[in-house]
């Protein structure tokens, strides 16, 4: 099945929220920390000072969040950023990947339909607390693409002590895992 939308006589609901919930459960059941990579525009409610290249990576483990709701339209929770509790609201169609921090296994999704660049005020570039979010996905991130239209990219070969360099084009580097 090359398309994650329901096929047949009538258009069904997106499978994206169901896959996000399933992979979140898998991470939790196996003791992994689930992270969401999110495309940020004006419809996403996150601390903008932590957004880089119109993307943010959020730790959505039960330890890092309170009131986590993985709904069909929105993902909502409360988390601390710099010690300050913040309400987070992410439209499900803005989730571009979910993966386990520890081993990089997860799934990537296509970018939302309207990906026009939005002028976001970037913060001072300081990393956010690990309990609330993560910067760029780790080098060597292994995600299974959610669409055959997405081409796999080579993983980064950076030294582990250097921070990862964001890929050009604003999309994470992904490796197809079969």
N, C-alpha and C positions, 0 to 999 in steps of 0.2 A: 504494500500500500504506500504509494508515494505522496499522497496528500493527507494531511491530518484533519481536514474538515470532513464531516460526514458526507458520503456520496449516496446517490440514489435519486429517487423521484423528487424529494423535497430537501431543502437545505436544513441540515441539523445544526445543533449547537457545536461550538468549537470543542475540540478534545484537549486543548491546551490546559484549562484549569484542572481537568481530571489527571493529566500527566504530571502536572506540578504537584498535586496532592499525593499522587502515587510515589513520586520520587522523594518528596518530603518524608513520607512514611518510611520508605526504604532507608533513607539516611538515618532517621531517628531509630528505627528498629535495629540497625547495624552499628549504632554508636558513632555515626559520622555527624559532622556539622553541615547542615544544608545552607548553601549560599544561593542567592538570587542575583543574577546580573540583570539590570533594569535600564531600558532606554528612557531617558528623562526629557520630558517636555513640560508644558504648562499644566497638563492634566495629572501629573505625578506630584504627590505631596511627600517630599523628603527634604532633609536639610541640604539646601543648595550649596552650602560651603564645602560639602564633601563630594560634589558632582565634578567629574572630570570627563571631558570630551563627550558631554551629553549622556554619560553613563554613571551608574553607581552600583556597587556590589554590596548586598545586605546579608548579614547573618540572620537567618530566620529560624534558628533553633529555639526550642522552648526555653532554654536557659537565658537567651539574649533578648527575648521578647515577652510581652504580656498581652493577653487578649488576642492572640494570633487567630485570624479568621482567613482561611484560604477559600474564598468564595468563587463563584463562576464569573463574576464581573470584576471584582476588586480583591486585592490582598490587603488586609488592614491589621495593624498591630501598633503597640507602643514600645519604644526602645530608648535607651539612653545614648546620647551623643555628647561627649565631653561632660558627662555627669548630669546632663539636663534631659529629662524625659521629653520625648517628642512623639506625636502621632504621625504614623506613616500610612499613606494610602497609595497603592500602586494598581493601576488598571491591569488586569491579567494580560491583555494583549501587548503590554509594554515589557513583559518579562521576556528577555532574550536568551536566558539560560538558567538552569538550576543544576547544581552540582555539589558533590561532597568535597569539603575543603581538604580533607585528609588524603584523598587519592585522585581527585579531579573527575571522577566518574559522574556522568549526568547526561543532560540533554540540552541541545540548543534549539532555539525557535527562530523563525523569520522575524525580521524587524517589523514594527507596526507599519500600517499602510502609509501614513503621512510621516515621513522621517525628515521633513525639512529641518535644517539646522536652526536651533533656537539659541539666541544669545543669552547664556546663563552666566551669572556672576560667579566665577570660581573663587573658592576661598584661598587661603594662604598656602594650600598644598600640603598642609600638615595631615598625617594619617589620623583616621578616626579610631576610637577605641575598638579593639578586636571584638568585644562582646556585642557591639552594635552593628558593625559593618567591616568590610574589608576593601582595600583598594582594588587594584587590578587582579584578575584571576591569576593563580600561580603559574609559572612557566611549566610547560608540558601538560597543560589542562587537557583532559581527554573527555570530549563530549560526543554523544551520538547525535548527529543532526536530525532535526525533526522534519526536515523537508529535503527531498532529493535535489531541489534547486540550489541548495547551499553547498558550495564546494569546500572540501576540507583544506586546511592550511597547515603548514609545518609548525611544529611547536617551537617555542623560543629556546635558544641555547645559552641563555645568560647564566652567569655565575649566581649561585643561590644567595650570596650576600648583597648583590645589587638589586635595587627595586626593579620590577619588570617595566619595560618600556611599552607604552600603549601602542598597539598596531596602528598603521596608517589606515584611514578610512573610518575610524571610530568603531570598528567591530573587533571582537576578541578573536585571537587565533585559536582555531579549533582543530582537533584531530578526530577523524572518524574512527570509532571503535566498533568492531563487529563481533 
